[in-house]
Structure formats: C-alpha cells, structure tokens
Amino acid sequence: MDPEKTTAHRQALEEAARDGRLGLKAPTATTNNPDWFVRVGDQLRPTASRQAVHDKILSDWHNGTPNPGKDRIAIITAGPPGAGKSSVLPGVQERLSSEGWRQVDPDAFKDKLLEQSLNDGSFSKMVPEGMGQPGEQFFPREMAALVHEESGLISDKAMAMSLQAGENVVIDGTLASEWWSNELVNQLDQAGYEVHVVDVETSKEVAQERVNGRWQGPYEEVQEKAAQGQDVSKELGGRWVPNEVVGYMYKEGQDDRAISADNAEKLIQKHAAVKEVDRYYTPHSKAAPERMESWQRDESGKVTHKTYENSQSREQSQEKSKESPSLATQTKIEQLRSRVGGREVESNAVVGGKASTQQQGAGAGASSESGEESAPGTADCAAARRPASAGTGTRTGALRSAQVAGRPPGHRARACSSERIDAHIGNPSPSPPPGGAPAVRGSGPPPRRRPGRR
C-alpha cells in the first residue's frame, strides 16, 4: 500500500470533517433526507419507509441474543474512543452474570445503517461532493458521522426495550457529559436496575493513535483486496473518528486524564444505584487495558476504594524505591500522614450515594482498603499524582443534542495540593461550603508539632 495515498486519503477526510461535510448536521446526513425523516417542532420522526428499516434492525438485534439474563443489571462503559473498552467487557459480564446480555452499541447500529445504504444504493448519495481526488473511493465507515443521529434514535429504542423487559444490558458510551451520565443513571434507577460502570482510560496520545490505527488498518486491507482484483463493493472499511472527537474528551493541559474519569467517579458518589466503578488503563497503543482501581458499594451503602497491582504500579514502586531512603522510613512517613495533629482520623464512607458528614477529630473522608484517608469516593492526592487511570454513546430524547453540542458546564479540575485535599467532594466549588468540612492532611511531610501541643 502506497503510504502517500493513505496520507492523502486521511487528509481528505480531515478536511471534510473540518468544513462540516462529515459533521452531524451535514447536508447528506441521513436525518436531513426528507424522504426518510420529518421534523415536527424539536422532534425528529422517521417516515414509514425509514421506520421499517429501523424495525428490521431492531428485530435482528433482539434475535441476536435470544435468552438474556433478567437480573436487572446494567453495565455502562466510560472512557475515550480507542481506549480498549470492548476488550474488557467480556470478563466483566461473566463476573456479574453468566447469562446472556443485551448490548446497546450505537456503533453497531451505525454499521447496520451503512450496510443498508450499500444495499439500497443510497450510499453514493451520502458521500459529500468534491471529496478527495476524482474517482477516489470512500467507504461506509468513513461516513459514520452521517448516521450518528439516526443510530442514536435506534439506540434509544433498543435500551427502552431492554429496560421494559428487565434484561441485563450493556450500554456503550464514553461518559463525556456529566449531565447526560446522571440522567442515564436516573433512568436506570427508576427502572430498578443495579448499575456497574466500566471505565477504560488512556492518554490523549494513545487514544488518537489507536483510533487512527483502527481506521488505517482496515482501509489498507480493502485497498490491497481491490489491487488484487477482488470485489470490495460491500466492504465497510475502517471507522473514521476525527481527532477533534478524541480531543473533546480531555481538558486543556490534562492529556493524561479524560473527563470521563471524573464523571465515572462522581456517579458512585451521587447515586446509590451505582454499585461499582471499575477502572482500567491502557498504557500504550499496543497494550491491553490493565485493572487499576475500583470503587465498590456494599449492602450498607459504604463505598470502598481498592487498587490493584499491575505493570504500571510495579514500575512506579521500583522508581519510588530508588528515591526513598528505606522502606521502613517510607512506612513510618505513611503512618504519620494518616494522623492529623497527632490523632487518628476516623474515615467516612459514602452512604446512600451522598457523602456522610460525621467527623472525628479534624476531618473525615471515604474509607480506603489501603488504610489511607481519601475524599469520599475519590482517589487521594497520592493517587491523583500517578499516571491517569484515568461521540459515541446512547442518548435519551433531548439529551442527544446536548451531549454533542459541546462540553457541559460543571467540569473542573480536581483540587489537590501537597498539603490538603477537600473533604467535601461533590461541591461544585473548590472551596468547602459555609461551615463545611475541614481539610484532611493526606500527603506531604508529617505535620510539625507546635510547642506545648499534645
């Protein structure tokens, strides 16, 4: 495969994405086809012929899992595109229930709509005019943005069908929007579901590399087939995701931690229906995701934070041992850090989805299995300083447009200094509320005793 041809093809896609021809509201997007959709106020309704296409896709989807479990368990995925969510899911599903699972995956519905466009001949009209060089061939998955809104409509219907039947369901998404994430969990809670969040994180650089590779590999394979004289008229090719979509997942200056990481942690703080947030991290483009940490809620409502040994933690431990004078000294420092003014601090749990206000001594925080103090439902400052373990997704009604319109308000960087952490996590302001929680010393050197202090 000629590398220059691949580069030129990528540049044509990037240009079309920048000028809106491959945008969600592009003129050739399927929802802008008057033969398929009509808009009544702010409602988008398929015509009878297009509804028949949706019904066929949903019927095939439903028949694909004939006997799903009915434990009313929902798994929500989180993390940037390309992080490796699909490789983690099978193990989590087997752990939670060995019975079948419905999977609500908008990307899978996109593929079905694109296959339909090949079958009915509408794909050629979908490709924007003037893209690339004369005669250059583009493939269906490169036009995925043009069926984005329509695939969301089908995803909404699929999820409603699953919830009504009480079926175990996996809802694929990114949790890029805090507001949408809360609305989704509220909907699942009202339907009587137990919610588990599987958050697979990676750096911005790795996400972009994996997303580009996910497009380039299949594209070059199809080109090789065409060069050998094979029929590629029904090939879907590789899925094109603009770098801007990946970039949206990261705050400026925080390329190692996506906004989905914060949104996932907040869910277990705010919602009693969320029983677990399980976090994985993909360290580089060729690696498999590694389990980093989890937050688990027991029957009493107490949330416990756990960390897991992996290649990254072992590397950090080796680096730490080189810098530390001795293990005994390090242990002594950690013991001193768990005290405030020479007194032990009683840890707090998150009960019923809200931070408890009971305090002992100078402060309170959520309990951690490691024994260190941390804010309710979040990693402590030491965890925040390690490599971050830290639009795809289902939507409901008006949530869809809000999720893709831009980053919702309320995102803020986590405040965490070397001397203190805020014990009132969940407050939208970095400052404690009036008369609120005091600070807890969780990192830095042990507090220096004042003269005469006991």
Buried (B, 14 or more C-beta within 10 A) or exposed (E): EEEEBBEEBBEBBBBBBEEEBBBBBBEBBBBBBEEBBEEEEEEBEBBEEBEEBBEEBBEEBBEEBEEBBBBBBBBBBBBBBBBBBBEBBEEBBEEBBEBBBBBBBBBBBBBBBBBBBBEEEBBEEBBBEEBBEEEEBBBBBBBBBBBBBBBBBBBBBBBBBBBEEBBBBBBBBBBBBBBBBBBBBBBBBEBEBBBBBBBBBBBBEBBBBBBBBBBBEBBBBBBEEBEEEEEBEEBBBBBBBBBEBBBBBBBEEBBBBBBBBBBBBBBBBBBBBBBBBBBBBBBEBEBEBBBBBBBBBEEEBBBBBBBBEBEBBEEBEEEEEEEEEEEEEBEEBBEEBBBBEEEEBBBBBBBEBBBBEEBEBBBBBBBBEBEBBBBBBBBBBBBBEBBBBBBBBBBBEEBBBBBBEEBBEEEEEBBBEEEBBBBBBBBEEEEBEEEEBBBBBBBEEBBEEEEEEE
